[in-house]
Amino acid sequence: MQRLFMLCLVAYLLLAACSPVDAPIVEPVASPTGLAAPIQPTATEVPRGVWMTPAAPESFQLAATLQNVPLAGSPEAAAVSVSIVPTGEAQSLWIYALSAAFPTVRDGYGLDELKGAWQGNGPGFVMTESTLEAVKDLFGAEPAPGVVRIAEAGEVTDLLWENREWLAILPFENIQPEMKVLEVDGQSPLRKSFELATYPLKVGFAAQGAGFDLPATNRDPAKLTTVIMTGVTALVRATAYKMELIDVTYPGIDLRDWLVEADITHISNEVPFAQGCPFPNPSQKRLIFCSDPKYIELLEFVGTDVVELTGNHFQDWGREATLYTLEMYRERGWPYYGGGADLADARRPALLEANGMKFAFIGCNPVGPEFAWAREDGWPGAAPCGDLQWMLDEISRLKGEGYVVVATFQHFEYYSPEPRPGQLRDFRAAADAGATIVSGSQAHFAQSMEFYGDSFIHYGLGNLFFDQMGYDNPTNGQRTTKTRHEFLDRHVFYDGHYLGVELLTAMLEDFSKPRPMTQEEREAFLLEYFIASGWINE
């Protein structure tokens, strides 16, 4: 699969570079790195093909295959030589990522710290032979003995999971979902905000001679697509009261940059907008909710692209409010799913495109109550899961049509991280049917996650915009403040392929306004959930 990905990547970059190399007589040229350059051939020894520095990524060899260019065993026997050059002179700029096993709490390293580790003062590294040669040039030194373990590209992920203290340096195109991409000097190539000019892990290559074209780069920003999944939004009670007192956009001011940066921002809004909705009461006990229509400005402010309607409060204010809410979404061009004007509408997936990729969102509610479920007779509401087969069939169909499928559930609510048997059954069934991402939208208390086959499952993300600064656990009667802890999952795709997820973490303040966690809060939260997910022993 990894080789196929790189083959497709290089094929896309080289559509205009498919003619074979002739066997020209070339003049000697100086190599910028001091490597031996092609020599003047004799009448009986005509250079042909391409010689590549040992640091050349595997993608270059695939490029040669696509261009029908044979590989030469030495620079003297080649018509073209590919060498490392200063990045300012590069024909091809290759981006490398620093990675670790996914359940790694630490988020990044400084370049100087990595160079120290290279000399034996830190964690060890795993990488391919070609990457080793590139990093030796990048760091300007041989690694200390025993610091680097050489592996094939397909072995790196397993080795990182087996040796949690190790780091990997690898070409951007070799990133896998079960890796955590770490920052280097505060930058990650997974992010839209990535600044190529200041990122240190990049290597320049150039081809000397005619007839062979290098891929320009392995990271084209136009092919990077991000999808942010969020948890519960309910603009009611104390959250709505703060919106009235301060500003409608107040809950979103600290997380807005995360949300608007994504190509697709998902919001699971559980509550209908209703004309004449009463002024919010922060102490409201009755669990029948509505939101003032002006609160939709908050959803606009944070860059909403798709709205999930699986919530069991979607029908709280009656049919008229539900249909009014749907019309508000349609007016803004926001596709919705998981709920609708009737059963057919509620089961219909939301289809979106971004950067040439097709995404399909589909969801259901197995919980009820019954009045909250959409019906065939024109009763609006959330899509009931039923026996789930309708949703599994739709997931399979959508995947077969080339969509990346995101499946979500408004499942039963629990106030501890571990998934229950019913959640395991339903979420994994969606993954088996072909969903790349399976996400729980019901959780007020965040739940654990897992890699399952080719899918990432997060059983519950916690709240996004909801007022639960604390909650009396109905299971044991104990008070918990962990309802303040929130995940926002940023899923990253490149050129049609899933690279993985970056876990964003937030803390609810002032009954209404989540903010990014402090580093100390984040490390404790990640450690707790990596343990709960079975990835780290206590």
Protein Blocks (a to p, Z undefined) as FASTA:
>chain_A
ZZmmmmmmmmmmmmmmmbccddddddddddfklpacdddddfklccehjdddfklcfklm
mmmmmnopacdfbfklpcbdcddddfklpfbdcdddddddfklfbfbdcfklmmmmmnop
acdddddfklmmmmmmmnopacdehkaccddfklmmmmmmmmmmbccdddfklpcfkbcc
ddeehiafkbmklcfklpmbbcddddedehiacdfbfcdfklpccdddddddddehjlmm
mmmmmomklmmmmmmmmmmmpmbdcdddfbdcdehiacddfkbfblcdcddfklmmmmmm
nopabdcfkbfklmmnojklmmmmmmmmmmnopacehiafblklmmpccdddeehiacdd
ddddfkbpmklpccfkopacdddfklolmmmmmmmmmmmnopacddddddddddbfbdcf
klmmmmmmmmmnopabdcdfkbmbdcddddehjbccdfbgbjfbdcbfbccdfknopacf
klmpccddddddeehiafbdcddddddehhlaccdddfklmmmmmmmmmmmnopacZZ
